[in-house]
Amino acid sequence: MGHVYGVPVAVTEHEGRPVRFVWQRRFYNVRHILDHWITLRSDWSPRAQEHLPQRAHWRVEAGSPGALGVYELQHDSASGEWLLARVWD
């Protein structure tokens, strides 16, 4: 199942895909994208906004050679914020 965090992270993107992120003052290079899916935000109200706010979820293998892990990053289209949602040991 992994550990759930839900903490903001700084992400470098290329064409909308995460390629690098910073968590706890360490840099993680994305080596492989393992999965990608999109969900609608649960707090969305048709009266509040014209666009459907989405969350893009990216399950990635990241780290450095010999120290790779699996991480789930989330990007919120309404706020532009990236979160580290989950880490698998």
A tleap script that builds the chain and sets N, CA, C and O, in Angstrom:
source leaprc.protein.ff14SB
mol = sequence {
  NMET GLY HIE VAL TYR GLY VAL PRO VAL ALA
  VAL THR GLU HIE GLU GLY ARG PRO VAL ARG
  PHE VAL TRP GLN ARG ARG PHE TYR ASN VAL
  ARG HIE ILE LEU ASP HIE TRP ILE THR LEU
  ARG SER ASP TRP SER PRO ARG ALA GLN GLU
  HIE LEU PRO GLN ARG ALA HIE TRP ARG VAL
  GLU ALA GLY SER PRO GLY ALA LEU GLY VAL
  TYR GLU LEU GLN HIE ASP SER ALA SER GLY
  GLU TRP LEU LEU ALA ARG VAL TRP CASP
}
set mol.1.N position { 0.823 -1.195 0.000 }
set mol.1.CA position { 0.000 0.000 0.000 }
set mol.1.C position { 0.865 1.256 0.000 }
set mol.1.O position { 0.536 2.215 -0.697 }
set mol.2.N position { 1.934 1.281 0.740 }
set mol.2.CA position { 2.788 2.463 0.760 }
set mol.2.C position { 2.386 3.445 1.837 }
set mol.2.O position { 1.412 3.240 2.562 }
set mol.3.N position { 3.151 4.509 1.925 }
set mol.3.CA position { 2.896 5.566 2.896 }
set mol.3.C position { 2.219 6.735 2.208 }
set mol.3.O position { 2.619 7.131 1.113 }
set mol.4.N position { 1.194 7.290 2.844 }
set mol.4.CA position { 0.449 8.414 2.286 }
set mol.4.C position { 1.000 9.697 2.896 }
set mol.4.O position { 1.147 9.798 4.114 }
set mol.5.N position { 1.304 10.674 2.049 }
set mol.5.CA position { 1.871 11.928 2.520 }
set mol.5.C position { 0.970 13.121 2.233 }
set mol.5.O position { 0.555 13.802 3.171 }
set mol.6.N position { 0.649 13.402 0.964 }
set mol.6.CA position { -0.164 14.561 0.621 }
set mol.6.C position { 0.539 15.878 0.902 }
set mol.6.O position { -0.089 16.838 1.348 }
set mol.7.N position { 1.851 15.927 0.640 }
set mol.7.CA position { 2.624 17.143 0.907 }
set mol.7.C position { 2.996 17.828 -0.407 }
set mol.7.O position { 3.248 17.155 -1.407 }
set mol.8.N position { 3.031 19.167 -0.412 }
set mol.8.CA position { 3.430 19.885 -1.622 }
set mol.8.C position { 4.882 19.581 -1.989 }
set mol.8.O position { 5.743 19.459 -1.118 }
set mol.9.N position { 5.138 19.462 -3.283 }
set mol.9.CA position { 6.495 19.270 -3.794 }
set mol.9.C position { 6.691 20.170 -5.008 }
set mol.9.O position { 5.739 20.527 -5.701 }
set mol.10.N position { 7.947 20.525 -5.245 }
set mol.10.CA position { 8.297 21.289 -6.438 }
set mol.10.C position { 8.597 20.303 -7.553 }
set mol.10.O position { 9.443 19.422 -7.401 }
set mol.11.N position { 7.898 20.453 -8.680 }
set mol.11.CA position { 8.037 19.515 -9.795 }
set mol.11.C position { 8.477 20.267 -11.043 }
set mol.11.O position { 7.955 21.337 -11.357 }
set mol.12.N position { 9.437 19.695 -11.744 }
set mol.12.CA position { 9.828 20.189 -13.057 }
set mol.12.C position { 9.115 19.322 -14.083 }
set mol.12.O position { 9.172 18.093 -14.025 }
set mol.13.N position { 8.440 19.981 -15.027 }
set mol.13.CA position { 7.658 19.265 -16.040 }
set mol.13.C position { 8.279 19.433 -17.419 }
set mol.13.O position { 9.015 20.385 -17.679 }
set mol.14.N position { 7.965 18.488 -18.289 }
set mol.14.CA position { 8.264 18.604 -19.713 }
set mol.14.C position { 7.035 18.108 -20.452 }
set mol.14.O position { 6.666 16.939 -20.346 }
set mol.15.N position { 6.399 19.008 -21.206 }
set mol.15.CA position { 5.165 18.697 -21.933 }
set mol.15.C position { 4.102 18.120 -21.003 }
set mol.15.O position { 3.403 17.174 -21.364 }
set mol.16.N position { 3.983 18.697 -19.797 }
set mol.16.CA position { 2.957 18.303 -18.842 }
set mol.16.C position { 3.279 17.076 -18.011 }
set mol.16.O position { 2.500 16.710 -17.131 }
set mol.17.N position { 4.400 16.436 -18.268 }
set mol.17.CA position { 4.790 15.233 -17.517 }
set mol.17.C position { 5.874 15.580 -16.499 }
set mol.17.O position { 6.768 16.376 -16.789 }
set mol.18.N position { 5.797 14.989 -15.316 }
set mol.18.CA position { 6.857 15.256 -14.336 }
set mol.18.C position { 8.169 14.595 -14.758 }
set mol.18.O position { 8.187 13.435 -15.168 }
set mol.19.N position { 9.259 15.344 -14.652 }
set mol.19.CA position { 10.574 14.784 -14.982 }
set mol.19.C position { 11.525 14.828 -13.781 }
set mol.19.O position { 12.537 14.129 -13.752 }
set mol.20.N position { 11.184 15.659 -12.793 }
set mol.20.CA position { 12.023 15.791 -11.609 }
set mol.20.C position { 11.195 16.430 -10.510 }
set mol.20.O position { 10.327 17.260 -10.783 }
set mol.21.N position { 11.462 16.044 -9.260 }
set mol.21.CA position { 10.793 16.712 -8.155 }
set mol.21.C position { 11.719 16.805 -6.953 }
set mol.21.O position { 12.699 16.068 -6.840 }
set mol.22.N position { 11.384 17.728 -6.062 }
set mol.22.CA position { 12.157 17.939 -4.839 }
set mol.22.C position { 11.261 17.602 -3.659 }
set mol.22.O position { 10.151 18.119 -3.535 }
set mol.23.N position { 11.758 16.729 -2.795 }
set mol.23.CA position { 11.020 16.343 -1.584 }
set mol.23.C position { 12.035 16.226 -0.458 }
set mol.23.O position { 13.056 15.551 -0.599 }
set mol.24.N position { 11.754 16.874 0.640 }
set mol.24.CA position { 12.634 16.887 1.805 }
set mol.24.C position { 14.070 17.271 1.423 }
set mol.24.O position { 15.039 16.641 1.848 }
set mol.25.N position { 14.170 18.322 0.612 }
set mol.25.CA position { 15.447 18.892 0.164 }
set mol.25.C position { 16.293 17.940 -0.671 }
set mol.25.O position { 17.497 18.150 -0.818 }
set mol.26.N position { 15.678 16.897 -1.217 }
set mol.26.CA position { 16.389 15.965 -2.096 }
set mol.26.C position { 15.758 15.988 -3.475 }
set mol.26.O position { 14.542 16.131 -3.610 }
set mol.27.N position { 16.587 15.848 -4.497 }
set mol.27.CA position { 16.113 15.818 -5.882 }
set mol.27.C position { 15.869 14.377 -6.301 }
set mol.27.O position { 16.666 13.487 -6.002 }
set mol.28.N position { 14.759 14.157 -6.995 }
set mol.28.CA position { 14.385 12.845 -7.516 }
set mol.28.C position { 14.162 12.982 -9.022 }
set mol.28.O position { 13.294 13.741 -9.454 }
set mol.29.N position { 14.924 12.267 -9.804 }
set mol.29.CA position { 14.740 12.252 -11.248 }
set mol.29.C position { 13.775 11.135 -11.612 }
set mol.29.O position { 13.941 9.996 -11.175 }
set mol.30.N position { 12.769 11.461 -12.411 }
set mol.30.CA position { 11.797 10.460 -12.844 }
set mol.30.C position { 12.456 9.594 -13.912 }
set mol.30.O position { 12.887 10.093 -14.951 }
set mol.31.N position { 12.528 8.296 -13.647 }
set mol.31.CA position { 13.138 7.349 -14.586 }
set mol.31.C position { 12.101 6.736 -15.521 }
set mol.31.O position { 12.339 6.576 -16.718 }
set mol.32.N position { 10.942 6.397 -14.949 }
set mol.32.CA position { 9.864 5.774 -15.735 }
set mol.32.C position { 8.517 6.239 -15.211 }
set mol.32.O position { 8.325 6.395 -14.005 }
set mol.33.N position { 7.587 6.457 -16.129 }
set mol.33.CA position { 6.191 6.691 -15.745 }
set mol.33.C position { 5.507 5.328 -15.781 }
set mol.33.O position { 5.424 4.686 -16.827 }
set mol.34.N position { 5.024 4.904 -14.627 }
set mol.34.CA position { 4.417 3.587 -14.503 }
set mol.34.C position { 2.919 3.606 -14.789 }
set mol.34.O position { 2.365 2.632 -15.299 }
set mol.35.N position { 2.266 4.724 -14.457 }
set mol.35.CA position { 0.818 4.833 -14.660 }
set mol.35.C position { 0.443 6.309 -14.652 }
set mol.35.O position { 1.147 7.140 -14.079 }
set mol.36.N position { -0.680 6.621 -15.298 }
set mol.36.CA position { -1.175 7.993 -15.349 }
set mol.36.C position { -2.691 7.943 -15.481 }
set mol.36.O position { -3.217 7.196 -16.306 }
set mol.37.N position { -3.400 8.737 -14.669 }
set mol.37.CA position { -4.855 8.813 -14.781 }
set mol.37.C position { -5.318 10.177 -14.291 }
set mol.37.O position { -4.578 10.903 -13.627 }
set mol.38.N position { -6.558 10.510 -14.633 }
set mol.38.CA position { -7.128 11.823 -14.303 }
set mol.38.C position { -8.430 11.610 -13.544 }
set mol.38.O position { -9.235 10.749 -13.898 }
set mol.39.N position { -8.627 12.409 -12.493 }
set mol.39.CA position { -9.880 12.383 -11.741 }
set mol.39.C position { -10.404 13.809 -11.626 }
set mol.39.O position { -9.642 14.769 -11.743 }
set mol.40.N position { -11.707 13.944 -11.396 }
set mol.40.CA position { -12.299 15.252 -11.104 }
set mol.40.C position { -12.161 15.515 -9.617 }
set mol.40.O position { -12.250 14.599 -8.799 }
set mol.41.N position { -11.943 16.777 -9.276 }
set mol.41.CA position { -11.871 17.124 -7.854 }
set mol.41.C position { -13.231 16.910 -7.219 }
set mol.41.O position { -14.254 17.267 -7.803 }
set mol.42.N position { -13.250 16.339 -6.043 }
set mol.42.CA position { -14.513 16.030 -5.364 }
set mol.42.C position { -15.224 17.278 -4.863 }
set mol.42.O position { -16.434 17.241 -4.640 }
set mol.43.N position { -14.509 18.378 -4.680 }
set mol.43.CA position { -15.128 19.597 -4.163 }
set mol.43.C position { -15.599 20.548 -5.271 }
set mol.43.O position { -15.933 21.701 -5.000 }
set mol.44.N position { -15.625 20.066 -6.512 }
set mol.44.CA position { -16.010 20.910 -7.622 }
set mol.44.C position { -17.504 21.211 -7.594 }
set mol.44.O position { -18.319 20.328 -7.331 }
set mol.45.N position { -17.850 22.453 -7.865 }
set mol.45.CA position { -19.240 22.886 -7.951 }
set mol.45.C position { -19.431 23.585 -9.289 }
set mol.45.O position { -18.632 24.454 -9.637 }
set mol.46.N position { -20.478 23.230 -10.061 }
set mol.46.CA position { -20.681 23.882 -11.359 }
set mol.46.C position { -20.850 25.393 -11.244 }
set mol.46.O position { -20.546 26.116 -12.193 }
set mol.47.N position { -21.320 25.876 -10.124 }
set mol.47.CA position { -21.509 27.315 -9.939 }
set mol.47.C position { -20.193 28.024 -9.612 }
set mol.47.O position { -20.063 29.227 -9.835 }
set mol.48.N position { -19.236 27.291 -9.093 }
set mol.48.CA position { -17.984 27.905 -8.642 }
set mol.48.C position { -17.025 28.205 -9.787 }
set mol.48.O position { -16.314 29.209 -9.753 }
set mol.49.N position { -17.000 27.345 -10.797 }
set mol.49.CA position { -16.024 27.511 -11.862 }
set mol.49.C position { -16.606 27.041 -13.184 }
set mol.49.O position { -17.506 26.202 -13.223 }
set mol.50.N position { -16.076 27.598 -14.267 }
set mol.50.CA position { -16.531 27.178 -15.587 }
set mol.50.C position { -15.839 25.904 -16.044 }
set mol.50.O position { -16.456 25.066 -16.701 }
set mol.51.N position { -14.561 25.748 -15.702 }
set mol.51.CA position { -13.795 24.594 -16.142 }
set mol.51.C position { -13.861 23.481 -15.102 }
set mol.51.O position { -13.958 23.742 -13.903 }
set mol.52.N position { -13.806 22.256 -15.567 }
set mol.52.CA position { -13.785 21.129 -14.655 }
set mol.52.C position { -12.395 20.998 -14.038 }
set mol.52.O position { -11.443 20.665 -14.744 }
set mol.53.N position { -12.260 21.250 -12.750 }
set mol.53.CA position { -10.949 21.106 -12.133 }
set mol.53.C position { -10.588 19.631 -12.019 }
set mol.53.O position { -11.375 18.813 -11.541 }
set mol.54.N position { -9.412 19.324 -12.457 }
set mol.54.CA position { -8.980 17.933 -12.482 }
set mol.54.C position { -7.724 17.748 -11.652 }
set mol.54.O position { -6.995 18.695 -11.354 }
set mol.55.N position { -7.500 16.499 -11.293 }
set mol.55.CA position { -6.231 16.103 -10.704 }
set mol.55.C position { -5.616 15.062 -11.619 }
set mol.55.O position { -6.227 14.036 -11.918 }
set mol.56.N position { -4.418 15.336 -12.051 }
set mol.56.CA position { -3.667 14.361 -12.850 }
set mol.56.C position { -2.777 13.586 -11.888 }
set mol.56.O position { -2.019 14.179 -11.121 }
set mol.57.N position { -2.870 12.283 -11.930 }
set mol.57.CA position { -2.093 11.406 -11.052 }
set mol.57.C position { -1.012 10.732 -11.891 }
set mol.57.O position { -1.273 10.231 -12.984 }
set mol.58.N position { 0.194 10.731 -11.361 }
set mol.58.CA position { 1.333 10.115 -12.034 }
set mol.58.C position { 2.013 9.164 -11.064 }
set mol.58.O position { 2.520 9.601 -10.030 }
set mol.59.N position { 2.035 7.887 -11.369 }
set mol.59.CA position { 2.823 6.928 -10.585 }
set mol.59.C position { 4.142 6.753 -11.327 }
set mol.59.O position { 4.168 6.329 -12.482 }
set mol.60.N position { 5.235 7.085 -10.647 }
set mol.60.CA position { 6.537 7.114 -11.306 }
set mol.60.C position { 7.573 6.328 -10.511 }
set mol.60.O position { 7.467 6.159 -9.296 }
set mol.61.N position { 8.569 5.859 -11.235 }
set mol.61.CA position { 9.768 5.337 -10.602 }
set mol.61.C position { 10.777 6.469 -10.649 }
set mol.61.O position { 11.052 7.014 -11.718 }
set mol.62.N position { 11.329 6.826 -9.502 }
set mol.62.CA position { 12.215 7.980 -9.438 }
set mol.62.C position { 13.310 7.762 -8.414 }
set mol.62.O position { 13.211 6.897 -7.544 }
set mol.63.N position { 14.345 8.555 -8.534 }
set mol.63.CA position { 15.469 8.508 -7.610 }
set mol.63.C position { 16.762 8.614 -8.372 }
set mol.63.O position { 16.855 9.304 -9.388 }
set mol.64.N position { 17.755 7.921 -7.867 }
set mol.64.CA position { 19.047 7.869 -8.522 }
set mol.64.C position { 19.433 6.408 -8.694 }
set mol.64.O position { 18.852 5.546 -8.035 }
set mol.65.N position { 20.392 6.105 -9.554 }
set mol.65.CA position { 20.772 4.706 -9.746 }
set mol.65.C position { 21.113 4.041 -8.412 }
set mol.65.O position { 21.870 4.587 -7.610 }
set mol.66.N position { 20.554 2.875 -8.189 }
set mol.66.CA position { 20.779 2.157 -6.950 }
set mol.66.C position { 19.873 2.574 -5.807 }
set mol.66.O position { 19.872 1.930 -4.758 }
set mol.67.N position { 19.106 3.634 -5.987 }
set mol.67.CA position { 18.214 4.121 -4.934 }
set mol.67.C position { 16.885 4.557 -5.542 }
set mol.67.O position { 16.442 5.686 -5.333 }
set mol.68.N position { 16.256 3.667 -6.289 }
set mol.68.CA position { 14.983 3.989 -6.933 }
set mol.68.C position { 13.815 3.632 -6.026 }
set mol.68.O position { 13.899 2.696 -5.230 }
set mol.69.N position { 12.720 4.386 -6.152 }
set mol.69.CA position { 11.494 4.113 -5.432 }
set mol.69.C position { 10.313 4.412 -6.330 }
set mol.69.O position { 10.479 4.909 -7.444 }
set mol.70.N position { 9.116 4.109 -5.843 }
set mol.70.CA position { 7.882 4.384 -6.583 }
set mol.70.C position { 7.114 5.453 -5.824 }
set mol.70.O position { 6.916 5.353 -4.614 }
set mol.71.N position { 6.681 6.485 -6.557 }
set mol.71.CA position { 6.040 7.664 -5.981 }
set mol.71.C position { 4.794 8.004 -6.779 }
set mol.71.O position { 4.757 7.827 -7.996 }
set mol.72.N position { 3.776 8.493 -6.086 }
set mol.72.CA position { 2.593 9.009 -6.779 }
set mol.72.C position { 2.554 10.511 -6.606 }
set mol.72.O position { 2.472 11.023 -5.489 }
set mol.73.N position { 2.614 11.214 -7.732 }
set mol.73.CA position { 2.517 12.663 -7.751 }
set mol.73.C position { 1.141 13.050 -8.257 }
set mol.73.O position { 0.588 12.381 -9.130 }
set mol.74.N position { 0.576 14.134 -7.709 }
set mol.74.CA position { -0.719 14.645 -8.166 }
set mol.74.C position { -0.570 16.103 -8.552 }
set mol.74.O position { 0.062 16.887 -7.844 }
set mol.75.N position { -1.166 16.457 -9.696 }
set mol.75.CA position { -1.176 17.859 -10.132 }
set mol.75.C position { -2.617 18.339 -10.173 }
set mol.75.O position { -3.462 17.733 -10.832 }
set mol.76.N position { -2.898 19.434 -9.465 }
set mol.76.CA position { -4.242 20.015 -9.408 }
set mol.76.C position { -4.337 21.120 -10.455 }
set mol.76.O position { -3.603 22.106 -10.382 }
set mol.77.N position { -5.240 20.964 -11.434 }
set mol.77.CA position { -5.348 21.939 -12.525 }
set mol.77.C position { -5.871 23.290 -12.048 }
set mol.77.O position { -5.555 24.312 -12.658 }
set mol.78.N position { -6.659 23.325 -10.977 }
set mol.78.CA position { -7.217 24.595 -10.506 }
set mol.78.C position { -6.171 25.441 -9.784 }
set mol.78.O position { -6.092 26.649 -10.004 }
set mol.79.N position { -5.376 24.817 -8.932 }
set mol.79.CA position { -4.390 25.566 -8.151 }
set mol.79.C position { -3.000 25.557 -8.782 }
set mol.79.O position { -2.172 26.416 -8.480 }
set mol.80.N position { -2.743 24.572 -9.671 }
set mol.80.CA position { -1.410 24.411 -10.249 }
set mol.80.C position { -0.443 23.724 -9.304 }
set mol.80.O position { 0.733 23.564 -9.632 }
set mol.81.N position { -0.919 23.316 -8.139 }
set mol.81.CA position { -0.065 22.711 -7.118 }
set mol.81.C position { 0.206 21.233 -7.390 }
set mol.81.O position { -0.665 20.503 -7.863 }
set mol.82.N position { 1.420 20.811 -7.086 }
set mol.82.CA position { 1.800 19.403 -7.135 }
set mol.82.C position { 1.891 18.875 -5.710 }
set mol.82.O position { 2.371 19.563 -4.809 }
set mol.83.N position { 1.424 17.646 -5.520 }
set mol.83.CA position { 1.526 16.967 -4.228 }
set mol.83.C position { 2.218 15.627 -4.393 }
set mol.83.O position { 2.045 14.945 -5.404 }
set mol.84.N position { 2.995 15.259 -3.400 }
set mol.84.CA position { 3.478 13.894 -3.301 }
set mol.84.C position { 2.427 13.161 -2.492 }
set mol.84.O position { 2.306 13.371 -1.285 }
set mol.85.N position { 1.671 12.305 -3.151 }
set mol.85.CA position { 0.538 11.657 -2.514 }
set mol.85.C position { 0.923 10.378 -1.788 }
set mol.85.O position { 0.398 10.096 -0.711 }
set mol.86.N position { 1.841 9.596 -2.369 }
set mol.86.CA position { 2.140 8.286 -1.801 }
set mol.86.C position { 3.535 7.846 -2.189 }
set mol.86.O position { 4.040 8.187 -3.259 }
set mol.87.N position { 4.151 7.080 -1.298 }
set mol.87.CA position { 5.485 6.513 -1.541 }
set mol.87.C position { 5.424 5.032 -1.181 }
set mol.87.O position { 4.932 4.650 -0.119 }
set mol.88.N position { 5.938 4.211 -2.093 }
set mol.88.CA position { 6.018 2.774 -1.833 }
set mol.88.C position { 7.447 2.414 -1.466 }
set mol.88.O position { 8.394 2.862 -2.112 }
set mol.89.N position { 7.596 1.617 -0.442 }
set mol.89.CA position { 8.924 1.169 0.005 }
set mol.89.C position { 9.520 0.158 -0.941 }
set mol.89.O position { 10.631 -0.320 -0.713 }
savepdb mol mol.pdb
quit
